[in-house]
């Protein structure tokens, strides 16, 4: 049974023969290994083009910004999985990534798609401020949060977001997506009734979209960065295990209220 499109049986990422391996048109051994850093290789793999120096700089910056943030749910899931199945290191990494969704870790993708949609609505006399206000009202009508804004700890401003946006200003890469991020920030008091700080999951997609990263691959930034952190936590779990401590703490913290 045929399901979906089956009329384009091609891939432009990798091929090989008896003498060579070609990745995105580059000889793996002759042009990439030992010559291209991993962040640039990641950009090449995703987009098909090697990054400019500015693109590489900001890809590095956002990967560092989002990689580690303590015992967040993805890390807890990974460490508890490893405690229960120490033979499945890969399974523990996967457990940490499977919860990459609209609330934690995957929220940068949600924010980026929201900003890109609003940017697409500008022009023809519709300015960023108008698009931002209308976008906020639509979200609030559906009782949805404003993606990329608010932080439970950094009420005065997420330091990672502030730094990324400052770097964007200094490197002169502020484009329509960062401008839309600022327009949303400025529209919040009038549409929501209060100001909210930009968080890192607002700054990351705005910056990455303005340097040319594809919106469809935004979640990959968080997945790649957090994978590095999960490996670090699992390595520590092998030497200083806390998985069962967290499991015990959860059991102690939650009371039964059933029949």
N, C-alpha and C positions, 0 to 999 in steps of 0.2 A: 504494500500500500504506500503510495507516494504522499508524503506529508511536507508541506512547505515548499519553498522554491528549490528547484534542483537543476537549474539551467546555467549555473556559473561555478563549475567545479575547479576553482583556482584558489591559490594562496600566494601572497607576495612576501611572506615573511622569511622562509628558509627553504633551501634545497641543498643537495650534496651529490657528489660523484665520488669515484674511487680516489681522487687526488685532493679534493677540496670541499669545504663547507661554505656556503654563501648565505649570509644573513642580511636581509634588506639591501641586497645589491653590493654588500661589502664582503671581502674575503675574511672569514673569521680569524684565521691564523695570521694572515698577512696585514690586516688593517685594524683589527679590534683587540685581540688578546694582547695585553701588555702595552697597548697604545691608547685605548679608550677607557675612561673611568666608568664605573658601573652606572652612575646616574645618567651619563650621556648615552650609555648603551640602552638603558631602560627607555629613555626618550626616543632613541632610534627605533627600538622594537615597537613601541606604541604608535609612533607617528609616521615612521618610514623615512624620517630625515634626522640627521644629527643636529643637536641643539646649538643655538648660538651661545656665546659666553653668558649673555644675560639670562637666557632660558635655563642654562645649566646652573647658574648661580641660584636662581629662584627655586628650581626643582630641589636642589640640595637644601636650601633654607626651609622649605615647607616639609620635606621629609624629616629633617631634624626636629622641626617644631611639633610634629604630630606623633612621633615614634613612641615616646614614653610619657606616661602620666600616672604612674603608681598602680595601685591595686584596683584598677577599673574592671568592670564586668568581664571584658574579654580576657584579661590576665587571670582573674579568679577562676574563670571557666577552664582555662588552659592548665593552671597549676593543680586544680582539683582533679581534672582528667588525668594528668600525669601521675598524681598520687594514687589513683585507682588503677591505672594501667601504665606502669613505668616502661613496659616493653614497646609502647606506642607513642614515641616522641612526636612523630608526624601527626598522629591522631590528636594529641594535645594541642599542637599548633593549629590544626584544623578547627578544633573546638573553640579556640580563641577567636578565630576569624568568622565563624558561622553566625555570630551575633552582630555582625557589621550591618547595622540597620539605620533607620531614620532618626533614632534618638541618640545612639552612641556610635561613634566611629564613622558610620556612613552618612552622618548628617551634613558633611561637606558637599557630598554629591547632591543632596536635596537642596541645599542652599545655592549651589552653583546652577542647577537647573532653573531655580526660581529667578536668580539674577539674570541669567541668559534670556529667559522668557520675557522679563521686563525690558531688557535692553532691546529685544526684537520689537517691542511695542513702541519704542521711541521713534522719533522722526515724524515727518508730515505734521509738524506743529505740536506733537505730543512730547513734552519735555520729560526729563528723568524724574523730576519732582512729582509730576502728575502721575506718571506710570507707577512710581513708588507708592504713592498714597492709595491709588486704586488697588495695587497688589496687596497692600496691608489690609485693606478693607475686605478683600475677597477671602483672605486667610482667616480673618477674625469672624467673618460671617459663617465660616465652616468650623469655628472654634479651634483653629490650628495655630501653633506657635509660629513666630517669625523666625525663619531659619537663619542661623548665623548671629543671633543676638541673645544677650543675657548670659549670665554665668553665676552659679551658686556661690562661688568663692571669690572671684575677682570682680566684685561689684563696681570697682572704680575703673575697670578696663582690663581685659585679658592681656597680660604683658607680651605673650607670643603674638597676638594679633597686632598690638601696637607697634611691635618691632617690625613685623613683616610689612605693615603699611608704611612705616617710616622708611624702610629700605626701598619700597616701591617708589616713594616720593624722591628719594635721593638718587635712584637709578633712572628716574624719568620714564617709568613704564606705566604710569597711571593712565588707564584707558576707560572704556565705557563701563566695564564691570565693577571696577573699583569706584568709579563715579556713581554707579547705581547703588553700591553698598553705602556710600556716604549719603545719597539721596534718601535711602530707606531710614538710615540713622536720624537724619534731620526731620523726616516726616513722622517719626514715631510719637513724639509728644503731642502733636496735633491729632493724630488718628487713633493712637492707642491710649493716650492720656498720660503717658510717662516715657521718659527716656530709658533706653537699654544700651549696655555696652556691646560693642562688636566683639564676638569671641573668635577663637582661632578657626573654627569651622565656617566662619564668614569670611575671614581674611584669606584663607588658603584658596578657595575656589575663585574668588575675585582676582587674586594675584595670578593664579595659574591660567585662568581664561584670558587675562590681559597679555600674557606672554605667549599665548598661542597653543596652550594645551587643549586637547579636545574634551568637550563637556561629557561625552559618553564614557570617557575613561577616568573621570574624576575619582570615583570610588577606589580605583587602583592605587592612587597616591596613598590613601589611608591604609589599604591592605598591605602594600609593600612596606611602608614605614612601620606599621604595627607588627609585621612578621619579625622584623629585626628585634623588637622589644620582647616579643613572646619567646624567641629563642634565648634571649638573655635571662628571662624569668625562669624558663624551664631548666637552663643550665644551673641557676641558683637553686632551683627545686631539687636537683640531684645532690647538692651539697648541704643545703640548709632547708629541708622540707617544711612547708607550712600549709600544704594542701589540706591535710586532715585537721589542722588547727582551724582553718577557715570553715571547714565543714562542721566541726564541733561548735564553733562560735555561731554559725547560722542556726544550728539546732537549738542552742541555748537562747538565742535572741527571739525566736519565733514561738509564740504560744499557740496551743491547739484550742480552737473554738468550735469544733464540729459537734455533732450529736454524741 
